[in-house]
Amino acid sequence: MTTCACAPLAHPRAPHSTTAARLLAGLSVSALTIGWLASGTALAQTAVQQLPTVEVEGQGNSAGTSTGTSVGPIGGKMAQPKTVHQPTQSITVVDRKEIETTNPTSLLDILQDVPGVSIARSGGIGGQIYLRGFSSNNWRSPMYVDGDRFRGRNTLQLNYFAPEELERVEVIRGPASVIYGSEAMTGLVNVITRRPAVDPFGPWRITHGGFSAGFSSVDKGFSTYDWAQAAGQGFDVLGGVSYRKGGNYDTPMGPALNSDYESIGGNLRVGWSPTRNQRFELALRSYWEEDGRAGGVGGAPGWPYMNVRQQPNQVQMAKLSYSGDFADQLVQHVEASFYANYFDTKLATVNTATKGVVASSVSHVMGPTVIGGRALGVIPWEPGPWGTLKTTFGLDGFQEWRPGSSSWSVRQTATTTTITPESQNGPDNAQANVGAFMLHEWTPLKLLTLSAGGRFDWFNTTSELWPLQSTIKPAAIAALRANSDVTATAPTGSIGAVVHVLPMLDLLASVGTSYRYPTNSELFAISATAIPNPELKPEKGVTVEGGFRLNFSNATVKVTAFDSRYTDFLQTVALTVNGAAFTQTRNVANATVQGVEAEWRWQMTRAFNLSGNVAQLRATNTDTDQPLPYIAPWKGRVAAQFAEPGSGWSVMAAVDWAAAKTRIDAAQEYPTAAYAVPSIYASFDLGTLISRDLGDTKLHLGLQNIFDKAYVSASTFVNKSYPESMYNPLLEPGRNFTARLVHTF
């Protein structure tokens, strides 16, 4: 997605010779005047960053990755978001260059270095993230794929993407309801997959292709990604296949049993450009994976008590999208998409927590099937005496059909075997959401940019009434019947300001509201251990943010402080019904989350640069004055890189650190110790260092957790009914040597 399209642009993949003309055309009717852009102020720099992205043939491969630069200096400027966003929002972008440099195993590994994000690992590639204090497992920080909502597997959604398939990852922190939906209470993760970056016009030809092959010692893992692209006659085609396989990963205390994984995925993009400023695209993707939960959510307390595996976990995705730029029209940029996703998971569990009893079960989670889409337009109003104004508006929505899962089980003792045949253990239900949004960005003076946005959402949730557990009280069944078809609406919004104090200094402030309507699974969950609560009220939140941004020619610094207050907080609680133990989602509390996030990058010399980030969080249940669980209090990273431009090699050292977590909810978690984990990475351009005959061939090496430090993420879930162990909470991987060979033709 692009944040503004303010003039007729040539096709974004046109040859290099047209680049200057296209940029000048975009600038000529941008939201700022040419004179102000020329002044070199921070406002001008911000405006340039929000212009449409121009990808140039000859400067990038078919994944949009800059060739010849992944071993060069990172630079003093941080990568900028390319999706629609509010000017005051705090956003971190992990681009393809950084992904290649550190050679991560999973999307979880990419996200763990983002300020304000901490990870909750459950296995070799599985787990959740905590974004500003709340787990992605609890629906408060949704995931997006190429700008569209990716809803259906909140516990497993990070498993579906191999790092080699990704172009970049954008993390928006703070309420993002105006553009991205009301459930984005603490922010969101937007995964951008690889996409064509070539001129589709001219004769039909194979334009690019390549492969990568990687190894990781900590789990004896292997991964590969192979792709090819063709273009011509207005069409472009990009296809790729990824494969990952790894065994149980090693920790300083031994192997983490049941942390192995295997996955295979394929993707295909077919684009058609009837003109240079319009493009239609059909994208298809299929992904299959199997992995184990060594601990964490759904896997604690781990070995030898619990063995949980996804066998397998699958998703099928299809999307039709359009983007266009129009000169001399009121609406000068349009985007639209329609997608359909289908999920299917079989979850196998072997429980030996009770001595002498082995309980095996398989739960088949069919679906959900989700269809959805969005349409967006941008109006850059003509400058006048009142300044400049840009309006972004649109609609989005989804319809989710979630069949009731089925399960079957076997319970074995020394003398008996009890078999429970497969049966449906929950009702079919569905949820629909449609939202309309509008965002205005107004610059009345050179020193000030104001933003104001609003959104209105409509929700409908329905549920069948069969099957219902006999242990549920008649009053609860009556409540289900009375609320089996529920409709609700919600307005949300935000206001913000950017004050351009100096050419290099911006001050930022904003206030945003958020609203999370309960999901159908929270409202109507029915199983052997869970009962529904159809009378749940929505969570509501208000977040106040303030900060500053420094933009120098060779350095960037961003600092944000925030205070979020939530009411009718949703949590899962334990209760007893007719003598049986159950869980139920309830509105239990009010809460506050406060914190500070900072990140920086400084190109000290043409070959040496420093970068880093730090985040601090404090979260409290204000009804009980107790801390919310699984909060990382202080966490950060510092890194130094040496990369002489044109030398063909680079080396980077990094230290990931966290403070001890002693402010805890003692009923749900254990304290965690402080840690500092150093790693080193090196990249080599073999075409430069060995022979030009090798072309664009790069070797990336890494040594992570150099001193084999035993440490635990503060956000990792534990089961307090069992003692601490290397599984409870789950230890992070130990020393790991990585190597990846990447070739592009």
Buried (B, 14 or more C-beta within 10 A) or exposed (E): BBBBBBBBBBBBBBBEEBBEEBBEBBBEBBBBBEEBBEEEBBBBBBBBBBBBEBBBBEBBBBBBBBBBBBBBBBBBBBBBBBBBBBBBBBBBBBBBBBBBBBBBBBBBBBBBBBBBBBBBBBBBBBBBBBBBBBBBBBBBBBBBBBBBBBBBBBBBBBBBBBBBBBBBBBBBBBBBBBBBBBBBBBBBBBBBBBBBBBBBBEEEEEBBBBBBBBBBBBBBBEBBBBBBBBBBEBBBBBBBBBBBBBBBBBBBEEBBBBBBBBBBBBBBBBBBBEEBBBBBBEBBBBBBBBBBBBBBBBBBBBBEBBBBBBBBBBBBBBBBBBBBBBEEEEBBBBBBBBBBBBBBBBBBBBBBEEEEEEBBBBBBBBBBBBBBBBBBBBBBBEBEEEBBBBBBBBBBBBBBBBBBBBBBBBBBEEEEEEEEEEEBBBBBBBBBBBBBBBBBBBBEEBEBBBBBBBBBBBBBBBBBEEEBBEEBEEEBBEBBEEBBEBEBEBEBBBBBBBBBEEBBBBBBBBBBBBBBBBBBBBBBBBBBEBBBBBBBEBBBBBBBBBBBBBBBEBBBBBBBBBBBBBBBBBBEEEEEBEEEEBBBBBBBBBBBBBBBBBBBBBBEEEBBBBBBBBBBBBBBBBEEEBBBBBBBBBBBBBBBBBBBEEBBBBBBBBBBBBBEBEBBBEEBBBEBEBBEBBBEBBBBBBBBBEEEEBEBBBBBBBBBBBEBBBBBBBBBBBBBEBEEBBBBBBBBBBBBEBBBBBBBE
